[in-house]
Amino acid sequence: MDLYENLYKEGKGFWWYTCCIPYQPYPTVHIYDNGTAMRLMGWMARKYDIGGYLTWESAYYMTYDGISTSSLYGYDNYTVVERWTGGFGDGYCFYPGALFGLDEPIDSIRLPIMRDGMEEYELWKQVKDIYENLATSKGIAVDFDKVYDYVTAKLFDHINIIATADAFNLARKYMFE
């Protein structure tokens, strides 16, 4: 952990990166993970000052059996959910639209969930700015980090997701409504 803290002090930025791992209780984009965990990636990014998110692939129409890859073009990409060993849903946030007579891809339900988490990351930034402006203009000092930690205490513990949908909705209501 000291390595990351030292790099941060030197002004280095950090990004999230996911692939087939990790698995629950860490946040993932896997089909079997819940939407709350995917959405909380944005909230956790705010907590740890993560500047971006990189996924290894978003339209991977191949499959890997541990030895080699094979093409899934023309294949039913709606029923084959494991593109890479253990990564159900990893590597594809878009599906071919041809099954529905479309020439464009169709986004998975996971994509707007991740987008919502990223938008909430920006909302957290605005809330922090409001708190800092209150301190500067009105002399009202509120420790944003303590408020944030209080609101998110039942959502994640370090990088482990512990939230239920109800706990997430309540935390979101406290801060954004």
C-alpha positions as CSV (number, residue, x, y, z in Angstrom):
1,M,0.0,0.0,0.0
2,D,2.9,2.4,0.7
3,L,3.9,2.1,-3.0
4,Y,0.5,3.4,-4.1
5,E,0.5,6.2,-1.5
6,N,3.9,7.3,-2.5
7,L,3.0,7.3,-6.2
8,Y,-0.2,9.3,-5.4
9,K,1.9,11.9,-3.4
10,E,4.1,12.2,-6.5
11,G,1.0,13.2,-8.5
12,K,0.5,9.9,-10.3
13,G,-3.1,9.0,-11.2
14,F,-4.8,5.7,-11.0
15,W,-7.3,3.8,-13.1
16,W,-9.5,0.8,-12.6
17,Y,-8.9,-2.2,-14.8
18,T,-11.1,-5.3,-14.9
19,C,-10.8,-8.5,-16.8
20,C,-12.1,-12.0,-16.0
21,I,-11.1,-11.4,-12.4
22,P,-11.8,-10.3,-9.7
23,Y,-14.9,-11.9,-8.6
24,Q,-17.5,-11.0,-6.0
25,P,-17.3,-9.4,-3.4
26,Y,-15.2,-7.1,-5.5
27,P,-17.1,-5.0,-8.1
28,T,-17.2,-6.6,-11.6
29,V,-19.0,-6.3,-14.9
30,H,-19.9,-10.0,-14.9
31,I,-23.4,-11.1,-15.7
32,Y,-23.8,-12.8,-12.3
33,D,-22.7,-9.8,-10.3
34,N,-25.5,-7.4,-9.3
35,G,-26.0,-4.0,-10.7
36,T,-25.4,-2.3,-7.4
37,A,-21.8,-3.6,-7.4
38,M,-21.2,-2.3,-11.0
39,R,-22.7,1.0,-10.1
40,L,-20.6,1.3,-6.9
41,M,-17.4,1.2,-9.0
42,G,-18.0,5.0,-9.6
43,W,-18.5,5.6,-5.9
44,M,-15.4,3.6,-5.0
45,A,-13.5,5.5,-7.6
46,R,-14.5,8.7,-5.8
47,K,-13.3,7.3,-2.5
48,Y,-9.9,6.3,-3.8
49,D,-9.5,9.2,-6.3
50,I,-9.5,6.8,-9.3
51,G,-9.4,8.9,-12.5
52,G,-10.6,6.4,-15.1
53,Y,-11.9,2.9,-16.0
54,L,-10.4,0.5,-18.5
55,T,-12.0,-2.7,-19.5
56,W,-10.0,-5.1,-21.7
57,E,-12.8,-5.5,-24.2
58,S,-16.4,-4.4,-24.9
59,A,-17.4,-6.4,-28.0
60,Y,-15.4,-9.7,-27.8
61,Y,-17.1,-12.1,-30.2
62,M,-14.6,-14.9,-29.6
63,T,-14.4,-17.6,-27.1
64,Y,-11.3,-19.0,-25.3
65,D,-11.1,-22.6,-24.0
66,G,-7.8,-22.3,-22.2
67,I,-5.7,-23.2,-25.2
68,S,-7.0,-21.2,-28.2
69,T,-9.6,-18.7,-29.3
70,S,-12.3,-19.3,-31.9
71,S,-14.6,-16.9,-33.6
72,L,-18.2,-16.5,-32.5
73,Y,-19.2,-14.3,-35.5
74,G,-22.5,-15.6,-36.8
75,Y,-22.9,-17.5,-33.6
76,D,-25.8,-16.9,-31.1
77,N,-24.0,-14.4,-28.9
78,Y,-27.1,-14.2,-26.7
79,T,-26.8,-17.7,-25.3
80,V,-23.0,-18.1,-25.1
81,V,-22.2,-16.0,-22.0
82,E,-18.7,-17.3,-21.2
83,R,-16.2,-15.8,-23.6
84,W,-13.2,-16.4,-21.3
85,T,-12.9,-19.0,-18.6
86,G,-14.8,-17.7,-15.5
87,G,-15.6,-14.3,-17.1
88,F,-19.4,-14.6,-17.7
89,G,-20.3,-11.4,-19.5
90,D,-16.8,-10.0,-19.3
91,G,-15.5,-8.6,-22.6
92,Y,-18.8,-7.7,-24.1
93,C,-21.1,-4.8,-23.2
94,F,-22.5,-4.8,-26.7
95,Y,-24.3,-7.5,-28.6
96,P,-24.8,-7.8,-32.4
97,G,-28.1,-6.3,-33.5
98,A,-28.5,-8.6,-36.5
99,L,-30.7,-11.0,-34.5
100,F,-33.2,-8.2,-34.4
101,G,-32.7,-6.9,-37.9
102,L,-30.4,-4.1,-36.8
103,D,-27.1,-3.1,-38.4
104,E,-25.8,-1.6,-35.2
105,P,-24.9,-3.1,-31.8
106,I,-27.3,-3.3,-28.9
107,D,-25.9,-2.3,-25.5
108,S,-26.2,-4.7,-22.5
109,I,-28.1,-3.7,-19.4
110,R,-24.7,-3.5,-17.7
111,L,-23.5,-0.6,-19.8
112,P,-26.1,2.0,-18.6
113,I,-25.5,0.8,-15.0
114,M,-21.8,1.5,-15.3
115,R,-22.6,4.8,-16.9
116,D,-24.8,5.7,-13.9
117,G,-22.0,4.9,-11.6
118,M,-19.7,7.2,-13.6
119,E,-22.2,10.0,-13.6
120,E,-22.5,9.6,-9.8
121,Y,-18.7,9.9,-9.5
122,E,-19.2,13.4,-11.1
123,L,-22.0,14.2,-8.7
124,W,-19.8,13.3,-5.8
125,K,-17.2,15.7,-7.2
126,Q,-19.9,18.5,-7.3
127,V,-21.0,17.8,-3.8
128,K,-17.4,18.0,-2.6
129,D,-17.0,21.4,-4.4
130,I,-20.2,22.6,-2.7
131,Y,-18.8,21.7,0.7
132,E,-15.5,23.5,-0.1
133,N,-17.3,26.6,-1.3
134,L,-19.4,26.7,1.9
135,A,-16.1,26.6,3.9
136,T,-14.6,29.4,1.8
137,S,-17.6,31.7,1.4
138,K,-19.5,31.1,4.6
139,G,-16.9,29.9,7.0
140,I,-18.9,26.6,7.4
141,A,-16.3,23.8,7.7
142,V,-17.6,20.4,6.9
143,D,-15.3,17.5,6.4
144,F,-16.5,16.0,3.1
145,D,-14.5,12.8,3.5
146,K,-16.1,12.1,6.9
147,V,-19.6,12.7,5.4
148,Y,-18.7,10.5,2.4
149,D,-17.4,7.7,4.7
150,Y,-20.5,7.9,6.8
151,V,-22.9,7.7,3.8
152,T,-20.9,4.8,2.2
153,A,-20.1,2.8,5.3
154,K,-22.8,0.2,4.5
155,L,-22.0,0.0,0.8
156,F,-18.4,-1.1,0.6
157,D,-15.5,-2.0,2.9
158,H,-12.2,-1.0,1.3
159,I,-12.9,-2.7,-2.1
160,N,-15.4,-5.3,-1.0
161,I,-19.0,-4.7,-1.9
162,I,-21.2,-5.2,1.1
163,A,-24.3,-3.2,-0.1
164,T,-27.8,-4.3,-0.7
165,A,-29.9,-2.4,-3.2
166,D,-31.9,-0.9,-0.3
167,A,-28.7,0.4,1.4
168,F,-27.5,1.8,-1.9
169,N,-30.8,3.6,-2.6
170,L,-30.8,5.1,0.9
171,A,-27.3,6.4,0.5
172,R,-28.1,7.9,-2.8
173,K,-31.2,9.5,-1.4
174,Y,-29.2,11.1,1.4
175,M,-26.7,12.7,-0.9
176,F,-28.4,13.5,-4.2
177,E,-32.1,14.1,-3.5
